[in-house]
Amino acid sequence: MTSKKSKEKQVEEMIECFKLLPTAKPPLFHYHTVRGNVSAYLWQKKIRPAVLEQLHKTCSICGWQPTIKEEERKLHLHEIEEYDYENMVCHLIDIQLICVKCHAIQHIMRAQAVLTMKQWDDLMQHFIMVNGCSSDVLDDWELIVTKSMQRDKNLMTMPALEERKELTKKTRRYTVASHLPFAEEMANQLLKKGLLHHESFVEKLIEDYTAIKRANKSKNLYRCPKCRNIGKKREYATYTMYEHKVYSTMMGITRISGCIVEK
């Protein structure tokens, strides 16, 4: 009979090569998201279409693609977050495009609570298909979930229970990675609600907006149509080069980047 430690080790090694694993959001940040604090119009009418286009309407985990327009609703925007428990800050670092089934496994606790038996069986078959494993792995499902959670640094660095009770009283605030579509608009809406964390990022955004206004007269600065950042434009015979600054909301670092837009 396989010992308990041996079985745990076996599962740990097995899930190392899995593309899809169950995860969960830290309880301190349940129902606290950037999406929930910006307008539905911004998220649904601007950010969602931009992400769908950038990621070619393809699930980033299993590769599923809709065959008709109506199936696009089965592609979800999944917020990739990191958490600063001390200051109760949720950092939106990326937006992932994933299908409804992969998304359900990403929020496995909720899925277990709301899915019917048939839907659950279908979800498990999706898990098996994506990871290319046999149905035997479901015999160790609870262990797979446990080990997957232990790999998540956001869950493993959670404060102790007593500290969590105090932290629940704090206001959750947010940052938005500057490479995301419409990052400035998200940041501005969070700022108006008093929910944006890094004020230095806001100052830079204000500087950029001021620069854009001046550009209407000087024609020296433009908004890049490819990445939406602001910078100088250099025109060549077959393409236009946009040179611009990109800000990291989490590190406060400024770097120079560039986009080539073909004519």
Secondary structure in CASP SS format (residue, H / E / C, confidence):
PFRMAT SS
TARGET T0000
AUTHOR 0000-0000-0000
METHOD secondary structure of the structure
MODEL  1
M C 1.00
T C 1.00
S C 1.00
K H 1.00
K H 1.00
S H 1.00
K H 1.00
E H 1.00
K H 1.00
Q H 1.00
V H 1.00
E H 1.00
E H 1.00
M H 1.00
I H 1.00
E C 1.00
C C 1.00
F C 1.00
K C 1.00
L C 1.00
L C 1.00
P C 1.00
T C 1.00
A C 1.00
K C 1.00
P C 1.00
P H 1.00
L H 1.00
F H 1.00
H C 1.00
Y C 1.00
H C 1.00
T C 1.00
V C 1.00
R H 1.00
G H 1.00
N H 1.00
V C 1.00
S C 1.00
A H 1.00
Y H 1.00
L H 1.00
W H 1.00
Q H 1.00
K H 1.00
K H 1.00
I H 1.00
R H 1.00
P H 1.00
A H 1.00
V H 1.00
L H 1.00
E H 1.00
Q H 1.00
L C 1.00
H C 1.00
K C 1.00
T C 1.00
C C 1.00
S C 1.00
I C 1.00
C C 1.00
G C 1.00
W C 1.00
Q C 1.00
P C 1.00
T C 1.00
I C 1.00
K H 1.00
E H 1.00
E H 1.00
E H 1.00
R H 1.00
K H 1.00
L E 1.00
H E 1.00
L E 1.00
H E 1.00
E E 1.00
I E 1.00
E E 1.00
E E 1.00
Y E 1.00
D E 1.00
Y C 1.00
E C 1.00
N C 1.00
M C 1.00
V E 1.00
C E 1.00
H E 1.00
L E 1.00
I E 1.00
D E 1.00
I E 1.00
Q E 1.00
L E 1.00
I E 1.00
C E 1.00
V H 1.00
K H 1.00
C H 1.00
H H 1.00
A H 1.00
I H 1.00
Q H 1.00
H C 1.00
I H 1.00
M H 1.00
R H 1.00
A H 1.00
Q H 1.00
A H 1.00
V H 1.00
L C 1.00
T C 1.00
M H 1.00
K H 1.00
Q H 1.00
W H 1.00
D H 1.00
D H 1.00
L H 1.00
M H 1.00
Q H 1.00
H H 1.00
F H 1.00
I H 1.00
M H 1.00
V H 1.00
N H 1.00
G C 1.00
C C 1.00
S C 1.00
S H 1.00
D H 1.00
V H 1.00
L H 1.00
D H 1.00
D H 1.00
W H 1.00
E H 1.00
L H 1.00
I H 1.00
V H 1.00
T H 1.00
K H 1.00
S H 1.00
M H 1.00
Q H 1.00
R H 1.00
D C 1.00
K H 1.00
N H 1.00
L H 1.00
M H 1.00
T C 1.00
M C 1.00
P C 1.00
A C 1.00
L H 1.00
E H 1.00
E H 1.00
R H 1.00
K H 1.00
E H 1.00
L H 1.00
T C 1.00
K C 1.00
K C 1.00
T C 1.00
R C 1.00
R E 1.00
Y E 1.00
T E 1.00
V E 1.00
A C 1.00
S C 1.00
H C 1.00
L C 1.00
P C 1.00
F C 1.00
A H 1.00
E H 1.00
E H 1.00
M H 1.00
A H 1.00
N H 1.00
Q H 1.00
L H 1.00
L H 1.00
K H 1.00
K C 1.00
G C 1.00
L C 1.00
L E 1.00
H C 1.00
H C 1.00
E H 1.00
S H 1.00
F H 1.00
V H 1.00
E H 1.00
K H 1.00
L H 1.00
I H 1.00
E H 1.00
D H 1.00
Y H 1.00
T H 1.00
A H 1.00
I H 1.00
K H 1.00
R H 1.00
A H 1.00
N H 1.00
K H 1.00
S H 1.00
K C 1.00
N C 1.00
L C 1.00
Y E 1.00
R E 1.00
C C 1.00
P C 1.00
K C 1.00
C C 1.00
R C 1.00
N C 1.00
I E 1.00
G E 1.00
K E 1.00
K E 1.00
R E 1.00
E E 1.00
Y C 1.00
A C 1.00
T C 1.00
Y E 1.00
T E 1.00
M E 1.00
Y E 1.00
E E 1.00
H E 1.00
K E 1.00
V E 1.00
Y E 1.00
S C 1.00
T C 1.00
M C 1.00
M C 1.00
G C 1.00
I C 1.00
T E 1.00
R E 1.00
I E 1.00
S E 1.00
G E 1.00
C E 1.00
I E 1.00
V E 1.00
E E 1.00
K C 1.00
END
